[in-house]
Amino acid sequence: MPPADQTPARVQLFTRTGCHLCDDARDLVRRVCAEVGATWSEVDVDAPAPDGGSIREEYGELVPVVEVDGVRQGYWQIDEGRVRAALAERARRS
């Protein structure tokens, strides 16, 4: 297994259906991750969690939320510069 700092940056986008800010955030995350070669995934906060719980309580009022390596980088209006800076910081540590 490679050292943790050499694994691909993990970007998670927390969204919900029908959220126009989520649509904008998805476009931003998709574009930025494609440009820097980072992987990303999307999580629907209204869907049941694999453990049977719900993440709606934690993220429901904040969507969209973007996390890079488990650290929240923004919510509602996602700042592209902040996401890029978080991904660049990961690259510098590698």
N, C-alpha and C positions, 0 to 999 in steps of 0.2 A: 504494500500500500504506500503511495507517495506521501511525503510529509504534507500536513494540512495546508501549508502556505503555497503548495504547488497544485492543489486541486483547482478546478475551474471555479471562477467566481460564481456564486449562487445568487441570482436575483429573483426575488419573489414579488409578484404583484398580486395584491389582495383586492378583489373586485366584487361587484354584484351585477346581475342582469338589469338592463335598463338605466344604467348610470352613465350619463354623458361624460362626466369627468373620468370615469374608468375607461371609456373608449379612447379619450385623449391620452391617458397614461399608458394604455396598451400600445398605442402607436409610438409613443416616445420610447418606452422600454424596448420594444421590438427593434426600433431603428438603432438606438444606442448600443444594445447588445450585439446586433449584427455588425456594427462598425468596429467594435472592440473585441469581438469573438467570445463574448461571454454567454453563458447559458442562462435561461430564465424559465420560470414556470408561473402559471396563473392559478390562483386559488379563489374559488367562489365562497365568500364568507357565509352565504346562506345555505350551502350544501352541508350535509352531515359530515363531520370529521371521521376519519377512519376508526377512531377509538369510540365512536358512537356519540361523542359530544358535539359541540358547536363552537366555531370560532367567532360567531356573530357577536358574542358579548365583548370580545376583545377588540374587534376591528369594525364592527357594524356601522358605527356612526362616523368613522374616519375615512372610509373608502373614497377613492383608491388609496392604498398604502403600498409603498415600495420599500423593500428591505434588501440590503446587500450583505451577504454573509451573516444574516440574522440580526443586522443592525438597521433600525428604521431610519430611512433617508428622507422621508416626507410622506405627507398625506394631503388629501383634497387636491390642491394644485401642486403637481410634482415638478420640482426644479431640476431641469436637465443637467445643469452644471454640478449640482450636488451629487447626482447619480454618477456622473462621469468622474468626479473627484474620488468618490468611494471606490469605483472600479480601478482607477489609476493608483490609488493607495495600495490596493491589493497587489497590483502588478509590481510596484516598487518593492514590496516586501518579499517578492519571489526571488 
